[in-house]
Amino acid sequence: MRVALALILLATGYRLLPTMDLSLANFSPLMAIAFCGAVYFRERWMWLVPFIALILSDIYINNFYAREFGMHWPTAGFIARTVCFAAAIGIGAWVAKRKSWLWLLNGSLLGAVFFYFITNTQSWFSDPFYAKSLAGWWQAMTIGHPEFPPTIYFFRNTLFGDLLFTGFFASVMELIARRKGEPSLLDDDAEETEGETEPVPADKQD
């Protein structure tokens, strides 16, 4: 699992790149980091690694924006993202019981949509710019503030980032398993047959 841990930490580090180049903002695989950790880490306490790494990166980025631009992320936004990261772990744990490329895709898509829905709904609810109506909520989900790129573009970027990282992460883990001659980590049959023993002949039974 050292490779998996390294990939997750590198992806979390990539999230900090927008502090050097703002054009890379919202292109980091936020939900996929926690999602893949829950899918592949066998020990549940290891799920805390991506979760804590994401929270710490959130704190660092918030401090950067406060220092450079005088902007603070609201506490409600921080809480909403933390809830999303926890949900990504739950989705990953659920997908880990199914283990297939299709479920990896479904889980990654679900995580990205969940993050988009929760964070933009939180923005609509707490930002006085948006009218507290269905039209205001729809504006928060699609257009956002006129001085910034449309929020739907951010969703496109996060969705692409999540899918790309999930596919890359799973491919690397499968390649390592294949080279070591180990069962595929996405092969249900490998788990079903694991631990099976040959039947004991009747004359050898006690």
C-alpha positions, 0 to 999 in steps of 0.5 A: 500500500506504500504506492497507493499512499504515495499517489494519494499524497502526491495528488493532495500536493497537486491541489496546492499548485493553484497557490502558485498558478491560479489557472490550475484551480478546481482541477484537483481530484478532491473527492477521488483522493478520499474515494480511492483511499477507501477503496484500496486501503485494507486497514480502515484507520488508513482512510484517515490519511487522505481525509486529514491530508485534504483538510490540512490542504484546505486550511493551507489554501484558505490561509494563502487566499487570506494572505494574498487576497484578503479573502477567507473561506467561510466556515460553512464552506469548510464544513461542507467540503469536510462533509463531502470528503467524509462522504467520499470515504463512505462511497469508497467503502461501498464500492470496495465491496463490489470491486469492478471498473464499472463501480469505480466509474460510478463511485467517482461520478457520484462523488463528483456530483455530490461535491458539486451539489453540496458545495454550491448549495451551501454557497447559495444558502450562505452567500447574500449575493444569491436570491433565496429562491429556486432561481437563485439556487439554479444561478449558484449551480450554473452561472455563479458570480458574474465576475468569476467563471461559471460554476458549471465549468468548475464542475467540469474540471473537478469531474475530469480531475476525479475521473482521471485520478481514479482511472490512473490510481486503479490502473497503477494498483492493478499493474503492480498486483499483476507484476507481483503475481497477485490477484486483481484488486478488482476481481471478486472471484479472487476474494471468494476463492481466498482461503478455500481449501480442498475437501477432506476425503471422508476416510480422513475425517474425524 
